[in-house]
């Protein structure tokens, strides 16, 4: 056998690779070869596609929703005050004693310390005007006054009157009472009201376009209008004290319904 010509073999291989490459057919994902024909489904789909009507105007509507609900939290605002003629320290100590007595009484009612919080605490000099012949004569220093404002939040409304009685017996004033929603319940009703308002906006838009013989298109823009939640104030400041300063605790506290409302502004295309 003669010597193998490697140069000729290499040339032959290159030639065969070139021939095979020329026979490769590139088929796009949307192209299929069938019965000797190349079919481009993408072009065919575009030809058969029904073009949607273009918007020729817009409609703006406001949806609204109101939810009535019962409160789940009772908040009682209390105020401890003490005036000492010469010592701010003595006034602070007396207020602390009153607060301790109050907390002890509330604990016996099943009210936790976690449900009691200070909203403000002030120490100030107290002055009063002295009058003579109906005119202000001079401003007189009366002492140091400490004011500790606290709030008590409870879920059991039946304890409301008992808490007020305990506060008064401890030498505490009752400023006001408020029925409200807890944060969890408030957020739940807020989302529900917004959803209802959005559906109301769509319903209004559909009603108007149908009445005008038009077709409602997609949402062009949307924004949240107003969200309103108002706690229910049971009584204003000073209701629980008569002219002599003595408390008049209520025998029963009945909560009223609360309202949560929302509005949503939506702009739709008209087709």
C-alpha positions in Angstrom: 0.0 0.0 0.0 1.3 3.4 -0.9 1.8 6.3 1.4 -1.4 8.1 2.5 -1.7 11.6 1.1 -2.9 13.6 4.2 -3.2 16.8 2.1 -5.8 15.2 -0.2 -7.8 13.9 2.7 -7.9 17.3 4.4 -9.1 18.9 1.1 -11.8 16.3 0.7 -13.1 16.8 4.3 -13.4 20.6 3.8 -15.2 20.1 0.5 -17.8 17.8 2.1 -18.4 20.1 5.1 -19.1 23.0 2.6 -21.6 20.9 0.7 -23.5 19.9 3.9 -23.6 23.5 5.1 -25.2 24.6 1.9 -28.0 22.1 2.4 -29.0 23.4 5.9 -32.4 25.1 6.0 -33.0 27.6 8.9 -36.6 27.4 10.1 -37.9 30.2 12.3 -40.0 29.2 15.4 -43.2 30.3 13.7 -42.3 28.7 10.3 -43.0 25.0 9.4 -42.0 23.1 6.2 -44.9 21.0 5.0 -45.4 19.2 1.7 -42.5 21.2 0.2 -43.8 24.6 1.3 -42.6 26.9 4.0 -45.6 28.3 6.0 -45.0 31.5 8.1 -47.7 31.4 10.8 -46.7 34.8 12.2 -47.5 36.5 8.9 -50.7 34.5 8.5 -51.8 35.4 12.1 -51.2 39.0 11.5 -53.4 38.9 8.4 -56.2 37.2 10.2 -55.9 39.3 13.4 -59.0 41.5 14.0 -57.9 45.0 14.8 -59.5 46.5 17.9 -61.3 49.8 17.6 -59.2 52.8 18.6 -60.4 55.1 21.4 -62.2 58.2 20.2 -62.8 59.8 23.7 -62.7 59.3 27.4 -65.2 59.2 30.3 -64.3 60.3 33.8 -66.3 58.9 36.8 -66.1 58.9 40.6 -67.0 55.8 42.5 -68.0 56.0 46.2 -68.6 53.6 49.0 -69.8 53.9 52.6 -69.5 51.1 55.2 -71.3 51.3 58.5 -69.8 49.2 61.3 -69.7 48.7 65.0 -66.6 50.0 67.0 -64.4 47.4 68.6 -62.4 49.7 70.9 -63.4 52.0 73.7 -60.9 54.7 74.7 -61.4 56.7 77.9 -59.3 59.9 78.3 -58.4 60.7 81.9 -56.6 63.6 83.6 -54.7 63.7 86.8 -54.0 67.1 88.2 -52.4 68.3 91.4 -51.5 71.8 92.6 -48.9 72.4 95.3 -48.4 75.9 96.6 -44.6 75.7 97.0 -43.0 72.5 95.7 -43.1 71.0 92.2 -41.6 67.8 93.6 -44.4 67.4 96.0 -46.9 67.9 93.2 -45.1 65.2 91.1 -45.2 62.8 94.0 -48.9 63.3 94.6 -49.8 62.7 90.9 -47.7 59.5 91.1 -49.7 58.3 94.1 -53.0 59.0 92.3 -51.8 57.1 89.2 -50.7 54.1 91.3 -54.2 54.0 93.0 -55.8 54.2 89.6 -53.7 51.4 88.1 -54.4 49.2 91.1 -58.2 49.7 90.7 -58.0 49.1 86.9 -56.0 45.9 87.5 -58.8 44.6 89.7 -61.2 45.2 86.8 -59.0 43.1 84.5 -57.5 46.1 82.7 -53.9 45.5 81.8 -51.1 48.1 82.2 -50.5 47.7 78.5 -53.9 49.2 77.9 -53.0 52.4 79.8 -50.8 55.0 78.2 -49.7 58.6 79.0 -50.6 61.1 76.3 -49.1 64.1 77.9 -47.3 65.2 81.1 -46.8 68.8 82.1 -45.3 70.7 85.1 -46.0 74.4 85.1 -46.3 77.4 87.4 -49.9 78.3 88.1 -50.9 82.0 88.2 -54.3 83.7 88.7 -55.4 87.2 88.4 -56.8 89.0 91.4 -59.6 91.5 90.7 -60.6 94.7 92.4 -63.7 96.6 91.4 -64.1 94.3 88.4 -60.6 95.0 87.0 -57.5 92.9 87.0 -55.3 94.1 89.7 -52.3 91.8 89.8 -51.2 88.3 88.7 -50.6 86.1 91.8 -48.5 82.9 91.9 -50.6 80.0 93.1 -48.1 77.1 93.0 -46.8 74.3 90.9 -49.3 72.3 88.9 -48.7 68.9 87.5 -51.0 67.5 84.8 -50.8 63.9 83.7 -53.2 62.9 80.8 -53.7 59.3 80.1 -55.9 57.1 78.0 -57.4 53.7 78.8 -58.2 51.4 75.8 -60.5 48.4 76.4 -62.4 45.9 74.2 -65.1 45.1 76.7 -67.6 47.9 76.6 -69.4 46.7 79.7 -66.3 47.7 81.7 -66.6 51.3 80.5 -68.7 52.6 83.4 -66.7 50.6 85.9 -63.4 52.2 84.6 -64.9 55.6 85.0 -66.1 54.9 88.5 -62.6 53.6 89.4 -61.0 56.7 88.0 -63.3 59.1 89.8 -62.8 57.2 93.1 -59.1 57.5 92.7 -59.3 61.3 92.3 -59.0 61.3 88.5 -61.0 63.5 86.1 -62.6 62.1 82.9 -62.1 64.3 79.9 -63.9 62.4 77.2 -64.8 59.0 75.8 -64.3 57.8 72.2 -65.4 54.7 70.3 -63.1 53.7 67.5 -61.8 50.8 65.4 -58.6 48.9 66.0 -55.8 49.3 63.5 -56.4 45.9 62.0 -60.1 46.4 61.6 -59.6 49.9 60.3 -57.2 48.7 57.5 -59.6 45.8 56.6 -62.5 48.2 56.2 -60.4 50.7 54.3 -59.4 48.2 51.7 -63.0 47.0 51.4 -64.3 50.5 50.9 -61.8 51.3 48.2 -62.6 48.1 46.4 -66.3 48.9 46.5 -65.7 52.4 45.3 -63.7 51.1 42.3 -66.4 48.7 41.3 -69.0 51.5 41.7 -66.9 53.7 39.3 -66.8 50.9 36.7 -70.6 50.3 37.0 -71.3 54.0 36.5 -69.0 54.2 33.5 -70.7 51.1 31.9 -74.2 52.5 32.5 -73.3 55.8 30.9 -71.6 54.4 27.8 -74.4 51.8 27.2 -77.0 54.6 27.5 -75.0 56.6 24.9 -74.6 53.6 22.5 -70.8 53.5 23.1 -68.4 50.8 24.2 -66.3 51.1 27.4 -62.6 50.7 26.8 -59.6 50.2 29.1 -58.7 52.2 32.2 -56.7 55.3 31.2 -56.0 56.6 34.7 -57.1 56.0 38.2 -56.5 57.7 41.6 -57.8 57.4 45.1 -60.0 60.3 46.1 -60.9 60.6 49.7 -60.8 58.1 52.5 -62.7 59.1 55.6 -62.8 57.5 59.0 -64.1 59.3 62.1 -64.2 57.9 65.6 -67.3 58.4 67.5 -67.0 60.8 70.5 -69.4 59.6 73.2 -69.1 62.8 75.3 -67.3 66.1 75.3 -64.8 67.2 77.9 -66.4 68.1 81.3 -69.5 65.9 81.0 -68.4 63.8 83.9 -68.2 66.5 86.4 -70.9 68.7 87.9 -70.5 72.3 89.0 -68.9 71.3 92.3 -66.3 69.3 90.5 -67.7 65.9 91.6 -68.0 63.2 89.0 -71.3 62.0 87.6 -70.4 58.5 86.2 -72.9 57.1 83.7 -74.6 53.8 84.5 -74.5 52.6 80.9 -72.4 53.4 77.8 -73.9 52.5 74.5 -71.7 52.8 71.4 -73.0 54.2 68.1 -72.1 53.0 64.6 -69.0 54.3 62.8 -68.7 55.0 59.1 -65.8 54.3 56.8 -66.0 55.9 53.3 -63.9 56.1 50.2 -64.0 57.6 46.7 -62.1 56.5 43.6 -61.6 58.7 40.4 -61.3 56.7 37.2 -60.9 57.7 33.5 -61.9 55.1 30.9 -61.4 55.1 27.1 -64.5 55.2 24.9 -64.3 52.8 21.9 
